[in-house]
Amino acid sequence: MSFGGGVKGHEEGRVAVAYHSDGVQVITGGVDGDIKIYTNTSNTEEPSSEFFSDSFNVSCIRQWGNSLAAAAETWSLQKWSFPAGLKEGFLGKFAGNVTHFS
């Protein structure tokens, strides 16, 4: 699958990336505080971009089922519904920056 050139990404650097299991969506989070969902339903169309923001710097992101979690530089872990982006809550706080989900 190609996501092609010309797609507007995050305004700041250091982007976290997660791939949806359907193979059609890529989810990104960045220093700009936005979480973006890029969807490409055919290999020839320019992907659409949807986003929601919670105003924190995303250090890593993970999607599973109908949920999306992102860790912030504030050492916290937040959860949203996917793909609607409705905030479902605070999952926890850590003693340091979370850099990876598995």
C-alpha positions in Angstrom: 0.0 0.0 0.0 1.3 3.4 -0.8 0.4 6.5 1.2 1.9 8.8 -1.6 3.5 12.2 -1.4 1.9 15.4 -0.5 0.2 14.2 2.7 0.3 16.8 5.4 1.9 15.4 8.5 2.6 16.8 11.9 3.8 20.3 12.4 6.6 19.4 14.8 9.1 16.5 14.8 9.3 13.1 16.4 6.2 11.2 15.3 5.0 7.9 16.8 3.4 5.5 14.3 1.0 2.5 14.7 -0.4 0.4 11.9 -4.1 -0.7 12.1 -4.6 -4.5 11.7 -6.9 -3.9 8.6 -3.9 -2.8 6.6 -5.7 0.3 5.4 -5.0 2.8 8.2 -1.9 4.3 9.8 -2.2 6.2 13.1 0.4 8.8 14.0 1.0 11.0 17.1 3.4 13.9 17.3 4.9 16.6 19.4 2.2 18.9 18.1 -0.3 17.1 20.3 -2.4 15.7 17.4 -3.3 12.1 16.8 -4.0 11.6 13.0 -5.6 8.7 11.2 -4.5 8.3 7.6 -6.9 6.1 5.6 -6.2 4.7 2.1 -9.0 2.5 0.7 -7.3 2.0 -2.6 -3.7 2.1 -3.7 -4.3 4.9 -6.1 -6.1 7.5 -4.0 -4.6 10.2 -1.8 -5.2 9.2 1.8 -7.6 11.1 4.0 -6.5 12.5 7.3 -8.6 12.8 10.4 -7.3 13.9 13.7 -8.1 14.7 17.3 -5.9 16.5 19.8 -5.4 16.3 23.5 -2.6 18.9 23.6 0.2 16.6 24.8 3.4 15.4 23.1 2.8 11.8 22.0 5.9 9.6 22.6 4.3 6.3 21.5 0.9 5.1 20.3 -0.9 1.7 20.0 -4.2 0.7 18.5 -6.1 -2.6 19.2 -9.7 -3.4 18.4 -11.9 -0.3 19.1 -9.3 1.3 21.3 -6.3 3.6 20.9 -3.8 4.4 23.6 -1.1 7.1 23.6 1.7 7.8 26.0 2.7 11.4 26.6 5.9 13.2 27.7 4.1 13.8 31.0 4.6 10.1 31.7 0.9 9.5 31.5 -1.1 7.0 29.4 -4.5 8.0 27.9 -7.1 6.0 26.0 -9.6 6.8 23.3 -12.3 5.0 21.3 -11.1 4.2 17.7 -11.7 5.5 15.2 -14.1 8.1 16.7 -11.5 9.6 19.0 -13.7 9.9 22.0 -11.7 10.1 25.2 -12.2 7.0 27.4 -9.9 8.0 30.2 -6.6 8.0 31.9 -4.9 4.6 32.1 -2.0 5.4 34.4 1.1 7.4 35.3 4.6 6.1 35.1 7.9 7.0 36.8 9.4 7.8 33.4 8.6 8.3 29.7 6.8 5.4 28.0 8.6 4.8 24.7 7.0 1.5 23.5 3.9 -0.6 23.5 3.8 -4.3 22.7 
